[in-house]
Amino acid sequence: MFYVKRTVISKLALLILFFLVENVFSAGLMTPNNANLPQLDIKNHNVNVVIEDGYAITQVEQVFQNTHNQDLEALYSFPVPEKAAVSEFVYWIDGKPVVAEVLPKKQAQQIYQEEKKAGRETAITEQDGFKTFDIKVYPVRANSEVKIRLGYIQPVHIDTAIGRYVYPLEDGGVDEQKMAFWTYNDKVKEQFSFKLRFRSSYPIDQLRLPHHPQAVVNKSSKQEAEVTLGSRSANVIQEGKTSVAPASHAYDLNKDIVVYWRHKEDLPGAVDLLTHKPDQHGTGTFMLTFTPGDDLPEIQKGRDWIFVLDYSGSMQGKYQSLLRGVKQGLKKLGRDDRFRIILFNNHAQEITSGHLSVNPNNINHVITQMETNQPHNGTNLYAGLEKGLDALDADRSSAIILVTDGVANIGQTEKKDFLKLLKKADVRLFTFVMGNSANRPLLEGMAKVSNGFSISVSNSDDIVGKLMEATSKMTHYAYRDISLDISGIKVRNLTPDDIRSLYRGEQLIVFGHYWGDGEAKVSLNAKISGQKKSYSTTFKFPKHSVNNPEIERLWAFAKIEDLQQQMDYMGQNADTEQAITDLAVQYGLVTDYTSVLVVREEQFKKYAIKRNNAKRLAIETQAQQQRAQAPLQNTRVDTQNPMFNRPAASHRGGGNMDMLMLCLLLPLLFYSFKREK
């Protein structure tokens, strides 16, 4: 295993801090550059979010306006949020909302084109791989407007007592073909609003939006809060005060909205359970959340650090900041540590000549060499990793820090090739996924197969918070070879089906199906530094439960991720693709193989499309309304028989002095960066 001194916190801080600079495109209405089509306006863009225990529900309502004398097609694109699945798409036709249905992708595309050709109202939402949700709406009548609503759900994890929600608006600007073909309209003409309602079983100390200080946060209790942000009818909220803006005020959709909340310290390690079982004799769905106690020991050995750094064309404007961060970070490595530096774009090159000791001469020499390189060309991620894995020292523990904001587009690009490469090496991969356009499925998959971890970072993130999250994981042992045993009640279809590692502060969320009801014994088994460890508790699964129907979709989405991972290892498989399609259609989810489609109600009947998703959405909406009116539920189930004996991990104790020093340095670092831009 490995040891990382706490001073590595400064290295990672500066590395990430300098990396996050403004060089992004914003999501928005798109118009082809080569089509001479007039641009539509985004009249209204209103966002409503509800975060309850374990998951978030996001609804985005937009009004497009056509001020021209011809009918047009509205095209809208925004980044796919992490672990999110579209569950709702509504298009107002004749002033009435029409709920979309999920269909196989090719069928949905064919019907959309048929309806468009006939001049009838239609709309479609598709997922462009890991990159974006693309929405098409036709027609936006001449001198008229249309209204749509998109909804998606996603799990919300707590990491080291910190929760995080991101509403993504920035496009990373790494898809050069797309950026060359489209122009973006990222301004809302009249009204933008962001409203978030937060409810938690556990008390919180603070809720904040680090890059949106104008947001208004109202805490109604220790466990409930509301966030509001934006403009309404030309009223603009600035620093808690409401002022009237000019009628021409437009709100820019060019910055991610990141919301953090911090749990109260010394909360217990715990097990939480959510269920949905509308038929007491039928199948129930459950969501189990394990928050381990803080009993992972610190590591006491030196190690080798290999930095694999992206300097492709999308890094233009970021590279100098990255150099400063690497230089400062290297100075903070332990005296027993060694380092190597790999840069990659079209090709990979090693700046160091093998492993170097940490001393001022080596660091200055390496930085001087790196300064001769300027970002350009594409992204040969495979070559960078291959070079980083070369010449590992079998007698020392090694870790790779991979930092990239882009997509592998040169050389080997298949995910299975990356996974095979990493499986051959005894090395942990720690990946910083920069921005909304990076290939998260690939980068997360690589981290998982190496028993490392990946952390997504937005330009609107709290850098200190993300730093603390990463550091506490690399300074402690992790749980390995994890298994979950549930007895006393029949359970099946658990997902994820392969739990390799769990780092300090991480939660484990498991979905599954159950039958019957009553008391069950639940055991979580793992190894810590090769030693077996087991945690157990008992609690009841209910006979009937209708409070959280959304977890059926969350289970299906997690199961689809498992199936996709199988194909990542084994290659594309028609049977597995069909299984994903069937699950997505049954549970109403947008995937690479399915889309959500709206047509007029009579056209749904013509095409013999069942209104299953409309029924499911009605059930979920009713449950959400009932939860909003009911007292806050407590989802913890191991109160009488605690599974963990120690409090949950939090950011307190030894690392606080390092964090204080970093906070004192941040203003100087930002000032230095601004002067050099």
C-alpha positions, 0 to 999 in steps of 0.5 A: 500500500502507500503513504502520502503526507498531508502536505500533498494537500497543497500540491493538489490544491494548486494543481486543481486551482490553476487548472480551473480557468475561464476557457469554456463555451456555454450551453444554449440554443444552437444555429448552424453557421452554414444555414443562414437561418435566423436565431431563436431567442431563449425567452425564459429558462427556469430551473427547479431542483429538489434534493432529498435523501439520496437523490436529486430531481431537476426540472428545466422549463424553457420558452423559445421565441421566434421573432421571424416571419417563418416557422423554425426548428428549435435546437437546444443542447446542454451537458449531461449531468453526472449520473443523470437520466432524463425521466421527463420531457413535456411539450406544450401543444395547443396550450396543454402539456403533453408528456413524452414517451421513451422509444428505441432511438431509431424509431423515435428519430423516424417518427420525429422526421415524419411528424416534422415533414407533415408540419405537426408539432413534435419534439425529441430528446436524445443523448449524444453519448456522454456529452450532451442532451440534445433537444429538437422542437418543431415547429416554433411558429412564426412570431410565436413561442413554444414551451418545454420542460425537461426533467432528470434524476440523479443520485446524490452522494455525501463525501466526507460529510460534504454534499454537492449538486451541479447544474451544468451550463458550460460546454467544455469546448473540446468537440471541435467539429461541433463548435465549428458547425454551431453558434450558441445563443446563451442569453435568456432575454426575459427571465432566468430563475434557479430554485432549489429545495433541500431536505436531509435526514441529517442536520447541516452546518452550511449550504453555499454556492461558491461562485454565485454569491448573489444567490439567496439561501434561506435555512428554515431548519437544521435539515431544510433550506431553499436556494434562489438565484436569477432574475424574474421579470427583469428583477435581478437579485444581487448580493441578497438585495433586489434591484430593477434591471433595465428591460433589456437585461439578459441572463448569461447561461455560461457558468455551472451552478454548484451547490455545496452543503456540509453535514454537522460534525460527529454524525454517526456512521449509518445505514439509510433505506428508501423503498418503493413497494406499491403492491404488498404481494409484488416486487419492491425496489430499495436503495441502501446507503452506507456511510461508514464510520471513520476507521480507516488508518493512515498510510505510513510509506513513501511512494512514486507519483506519475503526473500524466497531464493533458496539453492538447489544443483544448488546454490553450490558456490553461497550460501556464497555470498548470505549470505553476500548480505543478511546480508548487505541488512538487515542492510539497511532496514528501522527501521519500517520494519520487516523481515523473512528468508525462505530457500528452497531445497527439503523442506522449513525452516524458519530461523527466528521465525516469524517477526523480527525487524531490529537490529544488534543482530537479523541480526547476529543471523539469518546469523549465523543460515543460515551459518549452511546450505549448498546447496544440493538436489532439488528445492521445490519452492512451499514449499518455497512460502507456508512457506513464505505466512504463518503467514502474518500480516493482519495489515501490507503490505507485500512483498516477495522477491524470488530469484532462479536460477532453476526449480521447480522439487520437490513437487507441480510443476504445474503452476496453483497450484502456481497461486492459492496459490498466489491468496489467499494472499494479498502480492506482489511478486518481483522475481529475475530470475537468469540465462537462465535456470530458469522457467521464464514463471512460475516465471513471471506468479506468479509475475503477479498474485500477482501484483508484477514484475519479473526481469531477471538477467544475469551473464553479467548484469550491476548489478547497472542498474538492481538494479536501475530498481528494486528499483524505482518500489518498492519505488513508487505506481503503476498503477492498474486495467489498461484498454485501450479504442480506439474509432473512428476506429475498433480494435479487438484482443488486447493483452495482454488482461489482464493488471493488473499493471504497475510500475514506469518506465515500458512501456506498449506494446499492439498489436492488429488488426485494420480495416479502417483508420483515427483518433482515440481517445486512452485512458489509464485508471488506478488507483493509490492508489485507485484513478482513473486516465485517460490519453487520446490522438488522432492520426491517423491509416494509410490506408496503411503501409508496413514498419514493417511486423514483428509485425504480428509475434509479435502479434501472439506470444503475443496472444499465450502467452495469450492462454498459460496463460489461460491454466495455470489457467484452465489446459491443453485444446485440443482446446486451444492447437490447437488454439496455433498450428494454430496461430504458423503455420500461422505466422511461430513461434516455440512453445511447439507445433510446430517446423521448418523443412527443407527438400530438395525443392522437398521433400517439394512438396512431403509432400505437405508442402506450402512455407508460411513461406518462402514467409513471410520471403522474405517480412520481409527481403525486408522491413528490407533492405528498412528500413536500407537504409531509414532515421530513422523513428519517431514513436511517434504519440502524439506529437500534443496532448501529452497523458502525461504531465510529462517527462518519468521516469529516474534514476536521482535525489534522488537515485543518491547519493545511487548509487554513494556510491554503485559504490565506494563499488563495487571494494571492494566487488568484491575484497573480493569475489575473495579472498574467492573463 
